Amino acid sequence: MPADTLSQLFADFNNLRVLIVGDVMVDAYVWGRATRLSPEAPVPVVHVARTENRLGGAANVALNVQALGATPLLCAVIGDDAGGDQLLELLRQRGLPAAGLVRSPHRPTTVKQRILAQGQQLLRIDSEVETDLNAAETVQLLGAYDELLAQADVVVFEDYDKGVLRADIIATCIARARARGIPTVVDPKKKNFLAYRGCTLFKPNLKELREGLKLEFGDPATDRPGFEAGVARLREELQPEVVLVTLSEYGVFAQQADQKIYLPAHLRTISDVSGAGDTVISIAALCVALRQSAPFLAALANLGGGLVCEQVGVVPIEKQRLLEEAEEAGL
């Protein structure tokens, strides 16, 4: 699109409110140096240089939405624990609202701790449960969802299979959004993969597409008929308006009605792919809210996902840089 139109679109992002429902977490990092093996076991000894906590999961989607200029509205269940305190403090530091977060004494806050030395990840420690919400937690979550839905322009389902999103909760949330004419976009995982019937946009990666459909097929470069048959099966099951499949080094695929789009990956110096999917779904959600076409939203999301892979760790997109690169690419 023309540069002035693209600039206006990015300006319009600032007027959007995005309801993000799903699994929030804390991404914790320990950086240090490893110069010897432990005498107690054949593992490296890491001398800690610094530590950092970052927002992860659905909360990182909120960060990306905020970085793009829109207002994120988080809806999730966290623990009444130290991890929950850390997460709320991180939200406060970033100026993100926490009104839609339900605190429960019956489940811990998900915390993923990464140990890194000499730029390499040595170990990840996950503190979490994957059990479904109980009845009381479900009532509280849906109550928070309804309050925030009245303010939202688009809903993002950010599913990490940690138990906040069940099939019945998903169906209820989509139905309530549809009743208000609010589009829904989905970043799925395996357990609830086929629970998002009637969503507006569905964004799996290639691995999730195979696992969610329980089908074996190659990547589009080697098995395009098999891949497209998988997408056709997905469209038959869920009836989404748009399917957006991220293909790692092969780029992205999008389909709306009978229109199919393959876009190659942008050549980048890849430092870390963590959080790229969060950036892609955030960009896609804003484009869906503004009724952009599948080819355009796929191209912009593909560009944004590549940009965040240049940085180490889970980090949000830089809006100005995305706009400049989109203009340079002629989107």
C-alpha positions in Angstrom: 0.0 0.0 0.0 1.1 3.6 -0.4 3.5 4.9 2.3 1.0 7.4 3.6 -1.7 4.7 3.8 0.7 2.4 5.7 1.6 5.2 8.1 -2.2 5.8 8.7 -2.7 2.1 9.4 0.0 2.2 12.0 -1.5 5.3 13.5 -4.9 3.5 13.6 -3.3 0.8 15.8 -3.3 3.4 18.6 -7.1 3.4 18.8 -7.5 -0.4 19.2 -8.2 -2.3 22.4 -7.1 -6.0 22.3 -8.5 -8.5 24.8 -5.9 -11.3 25.4 -7.1 -14.4 27.1 -5.0 -17.4 28.0 -1.8 -18.5 29.8 0.4 -15.7 31.2 3.8 -16.5 32.6 7.1 -15.1 33.9 10.2 -15.7 31.7 13.2 -15.6 34.1 16.8 -15.4 32.9 20.0 -16.1 34.7 23.1 -15.0 32.8 26.6 -16.1 33.8 29.9 -17.7 32.8 30.7 -21.4 32.8 34.4 -22.2 32.9 34.5 -25.6 34.6 32.5 -28.7 35.4 31.1 -29.4 38.7 32.9 -32.0 40.9 29.5 -33.3 42.0 28.2 -34.2 38.5 29.2 -33.8 34.8 27.4 -30.4 34.5 28.8 -26.9 34.1 29.2 -24.6 37.0 27.6 -21.2 36.2 28.8 -18.1 37.9 25.9 -15.7 37.9 26.5 -12.3 36.5 22.9 -11.0 36.4 19.3 -12.1 36.5 16.1 -10.7 34.9 12.4 -11.4 34.9 10.3 -10.7 31.8 6.6 -11.1 30.9 6.0 -14.2 28.9 3.1 -16.2 27.2 -0.1 -14.1 26.8 1.7 -11.3 28.8 4.3 -11.1 26.0 1.5 -10.7 23.5 0.2 -7.8 25.6 3.7 -6.3 25.5 3.7 -6.6 21.7 0.2 -5.1 21.4 1.4 -2.2 23.6 4.6 -1.8 21.5 2.4 -1.5 18.4 0.4 1.3 20.0 -2.8 -0.5 20.9 -4.2 -1.0 24.4 -3.9 -4.6 25.7 -6.5 -6.1 28.1 -5.2 -9.2 29.8 -7.5 -12.0 31.1 -6.0 -15.0 32.8 -5.6 -17.0 36.0 -2.4 -16.8 38.0 -1.3 -18.1 41.4 -1.5 -16.3 44.7 2.2 -16.8 45.1 5.6 -15.2 44.6 5.5 -15.8 40.9 2.2 -14.0 40.7 3.6 -11.1 42.7 6.5 -10.9 40.2 4.2 -10.9 37.3 2.0 -8.2 38.7 5.0 -6.1 39.4 6.3 -6.6 35.8 2.9 -5.5 34.5 3.0 -2.4 36.8 6.4 -1.5 35.6 5.3 -1.7 31.9 2.1 0.2 32.5 -0.1 -2.8 31.6 -3.5 -3.3 33.2 -4.1 -6.3 35.5 -7.8 -5.9 36.2 -8.6 -9.1 34.2 -6.2 -11.3 36.2 -7.7 -13.8 38.6 -5.5 -14.9 41.5 -6.0 -18.5 42.7 -4.5 -20.3 45.8 -5.0 -23.6 44.0 -2.4 -23.3 41.2 1.0 -21.7 40.8 2.0 -19.0 38.4 3.9 -20.4 35.5 7.6 -19.4 35.7 10.1 -20.5 33.1 13.7 -20.0 34.2 16.5 -20.1 31.6 20.2 -20.6 32.6 22.6 -19.1 30.0 26.3 -18.9 29.7 28.5 -17.6 26.9 25.4 -16.8 25.0 24.1 -20.4 25.1 21.1 -21.8 27.0 22.3 -24.6 29.3 19.1 -25.4 31.1 15.4 -24.4 31.5 13.5 -25.0 34.7 9.6 -24.8 34.5 7.5 -24.2 37.6 3.9 -24.8 36.5 0.9 -27.1 36.4 -1.2 -28.0 33.4 -4.4 -28.9 35.1 -7.7 -27.3 34.0 -9.3 -24.5 35.9 -11.7 -25.6 38.7 -15.3 -24.4 38.8 -14.7 -21.3 40.9 -11.7 -20.2 38.8 -13.8 -20.7 35.6 -16.6 -18.5 36.9 -14.1 -15.8 37.9 -12.3 -16.0 34.5 -15.5 -15.7 32.5 -16.7 -12.8 34.6 -13.5 -10.9 34.0 -13.7 -11.8 30.3 -17.2 -10.4 30.0 -16.2 -7.1 31.6 -13.3 -6.7 29.3 -15.1 -7.9 26.1 -17.4 -4.9 26.3 -14.3 -2.7 25.7 -12.5 -4.8 23.1 -12.1 -4.5 19.3 -10.5 -8.0 18.9 -9.9 -11.0 21.1 -6.7 -13.0 21.1 -6.6 -16.6 22.5 -3.1 -17.3 23.6 -3.0 -21.0 24.5 0.0 -22.7 26.0 -1.8 -25.8 27.3 -1.4 -24.7 30.9 -5.1 -25.2 31.8 -6.6 -21.7 31.6 -8.3 -22.4 28.3 -10.6 -25.5 28.2 -12.7 -26.5 25.2 -15.9 -25.3 26.9 -14.4 -22.0 28.0 -13.1 -21.4 24.4 -16.5 -22.1 22.9 -18.2 -19.8 25.4 -15.7 -17.0 24.8 -15.9 -17.2 21.0 -19.7 -17.3 21.1 -19.9 -14.2 23.3 -17.4 -12.4 21.0 -19.3 -13.3 17.9 -22.6 -12.1 19.4 -21.0 -8.7 19.8 -19.4 -8.8 16.3 -15.9 -8.9 17.7 -13.3 -10.9 15.7 -11.3 -13.6 17.4 -7.7 -14.7 16.6 -6.0 -17.8 17.9 -2.5 -18.9 18.7 -3.2 -22.6 19.5 -1.5 -25.5 21.2 -2.1 -29.2 20.9 -4.7 -30.0 23.6 -7.4 -27.6 22.4 -6.4 -27.4 18.8 -9.8 -28.2 17.3 -11.8 -26.4 20.0 -11.7 -23.0 18.2 -14.5 -23.5 15.7 -15.9 -20.3 14.3 -12.8 -18.1 15.1 -11.8 -15.3 12.6 -8.1 -16.2 12.2 -6.3 -19.3 13.3 -2.5 -19.3 13.5 -0.6 -22.6 14.1 3.0 -23.3 13.2 3.8 -26.3 11.0 4.5 -28.6 14.0 1.3 -27.6 15.7 -0.7 -28.1 12.5 0.7 -31.7 12.2 0.1 -32.6 15.8 -3.3 -30.9 16.1 -4.7 -32.7 13.1 -2.8 -35.9 13.8 -1.6 -36.0 10.2 1.9 -36.6 8.8 3.0 -34.4 5.9 6.1 -32.6 4.8 6.8 -28.9 4.6 5.5 -26.9 1.7 8.9 -27.0 0.0 8.8 -30.8 -0.3 5.2 -31.7 0.1 2.9 -28.9 -0.9 -0.1 -31.2 -1.7 0.1 -32.8 1.7 0.5 -29.5 3.4 -2.5 -28.0 1.6 -4.6 -31.0 2.3 -3.8 -30.5 6.0 -4.9 -26.8 5.8 -8.1 -27.9 4.0 -8.8 -30.4 6.8 -8.3 -27.6 9.3 -10.6 -25.2 7.5 -13.3 -27.9 7.3 -13.0 -28.6 11.0 -12.9 -25.0 12.3 -14.4 -22.8 9.6 -12.1 -19.9 10.2 -12.1 -16.9 7.9 -8.3 -16.9 7.7 -5.7 -19.5 8.3 -2.2 -18.2 8.9 0.6 -20.9 9.2 4.1 -19.9 10.3 6.7 -22.1 8.5 9.9 -21.1 10.3 12.7 -20.8 7.6 10.0 -21.3 4.9 8.2 -18.1 5.8 4.4 -18.1 6.2 1.3 -19.4 4.4 -2.1 -17.7 4.5 -5.5 -18.7 3.1 -8.7 -16.8 3.0 -11.6 -18.4 1.0 -9.9 -19.9 -2.0 -7.0 -17.4 -2.0 -3.7 -19.0 -1.0 -0.5 -17.0 -0.3 3.0 -18.3 0.3 5.6 -15.7 1.5 9.3 -16.6 2.0 11.1 -15.8 5.2 13.1 -12.6 5.3 16.8 -13.2 5.5 17.9 -12.3 9.0 20.7 -13.0 11.5 18.8 -15.3 13.8 19.7 -14.9 17.5 16.6 -16.4 19.1 13.2 -17.5 17.9 11.6 -17.2 21.3 8.5 -15.0 21.2 8.3 -14.7 17.4 4.9 -16.3 17.4 3.7 -13.8 20.0 4.7 -11.0 17.7 3.1 -12.6 14.7 -0.3 -13.1 16.4 -0.2 -9.5 17.8 0.3 -8.0 14.4 -2.3 -10.3 12.8 -4.8 -9.3 15.5 -4.5 -5.6 14.9 -4.8 -6.2 11.1 -7.9 -8.3 11.6 -9.4 -5.6 13.8 -8.8 -3.1 11.0 -10.2 -5.5 8.4 -7.0 -5.8 6.5 -6.7 -8.5 3.8 -5.0 -11.9 4.4 -2.1 -11.2 2.0 -1.3 -7.9 3.8 -1.5 -9.2 7.3 0.5 -12.2 6.4 3.2 -10.1 4.9 3.4 -7.7 7.9 3.3 -10.5 10.4 6.0 -12.3 8.6 8.2 -9.2 8.6 7.6 -8.6 12.3 8.3 -12.2 13.3 11.6 -12.0 11.6 12.6 -8.8 13.2 12.2 -10.1 16.8 14.3 -13.2 16.0 17.3 -10.9 15.7 17.3 -10.3 19.5 18.1 -12.7 22.3 15.2 -13.7 24.6 11.5 -12.9 24.5 11.2 -9.2 23.4 8.4 -7.1 21.9 8.5 -5.7 18.4 9.7 -2.2 17.7 6.9 -0.3 15.9 8.9 2.3 14.1 11.4 -0.2 12.8 8.5 -2.4 11.6 7.0 0.6 9.8 10.3 1.5 8.2 10.9 -2.0 7.0 7.3 -2.4 5.8 7.7 0.8 3.7 11.0 -0.4 2.3 9.5 -3.8 1.4 6.6 -2.0 -0.4 3.9 -3.6 1.7 
